[in-house]
């Protein structure tokens, strides 16, 4: 199986992901079943989001602190495909 991206669900106020899926459809079925509120985001596989964002042109290094470990470790990008849900429904 060749997977280029996975879908990760973060529930509202959750510190960690609560679900990981190979297909958006499967994730949405689970979100609907449990009437969840949160964000479902597509993540590239085998590459960090920071590196993916630079390579795809979504993010450009502009400050020295953009390359420090804390910044890279917390980096997320609005350029990733993502969807918001409220009580299991697409918001």
C-alpha positions in Angstrom: 0.0 0.0 0.0 1.4 3.4 -1.0 0.1 6.1 1.2 1.1 9.7 0.4 -1.0 11.3 3.1 -3.0 10.5 6.1 -5.9 12.3 7.8 -5.5 13.2 11.4 -8.3 14.3 13.7 -7.7 16.7 16.6 -10.7 17.1 18.9 -11.6 20.5 20.3 -9.2 21.3 23.2 -7.3 18.0 22.6 -3.6 18.1 23.1 -3.0 15.0 20.9 -4.6 13.5 17.9 -7.5 11.2 18.6 -7.8 9.5 15.2 -5.6 8.7 12.2 -7.1 7.5 8.9 -5.9 6.6 5.4 -9.1 8.0 3.8 -11.1 11.2 4.5 -14.3 9.3 4.1 -13.4 6.8 6.9 -12.5 9.7 9.2 -15.7 11.5 8.5 -17.8 8.4 9.2 -16.0 8.1 12.6 -16.5 11.8 13.4 -20.2 11.6 12.5 -20.6 8.4 14.6 -19.3 10.1 17.7 -20.6 13.6 17.0 -17.2 15.1 17.4 -16.0 18.7 17.2 -12.5 19.5 15.9 -10.3 19.6 12.9 -9.5 16.9 10.3 -6.2 17.6 8.6 -4.3 16.0 5.8 -0.6 15.3 6.7 2.1 14.2 4.3 3.7 10.8 5.1 7.4 10.4 5.7 8.1 14.1 5.7 7.7 16.8 8.4 5.1 19.5 7.8 7.8 22.2 8.1 9.9 20.6 5.3 6.8 19.9 3.2 5.6 23.5 3.5 9.0 24.9 2.4 9.3 22.4 -0.5 5.8 23.1 -1.7 6.2 26.9 -1.4 3.6 27.3 1.2 6.1 28.7 3.7 9.3 30.7 3.3 12.0 31.1 5.9 12.1 34.8 6.7 13.5 35.0 10.2 16.4 33.2 11.9 14.1 31.7 14.6 12.1 30.0 11.8 14.8 27.3 11.7 15.1 26.6 15.5 14.0 23.2 16.8 11.1 24.5 18.9 9.6 26.4 15.9 10.0 23.4 13.6 8.6 21.0 16.2 5.4 23.0 16.6 5.0 24.0 13.0 1.7 23.5 11.3 0.4 25.0 8.0 -2.9 26.4 6.9 -1.8 25.2 3.5 -2.6 21.7 4.5 -6.0 20.5 3.4 -8.2 20.6 6.5 -11.9 20.6 7.5 -13.7 21.8 10.7 -16.5 19.8 12.3 -19.1 20.6 15.0 -21.0 17.9 16.7 -20.1 15.5 13.8 -21.2 17.8 11.0 -18.9 19.7 8.5 -18.9 23.3 9.8 
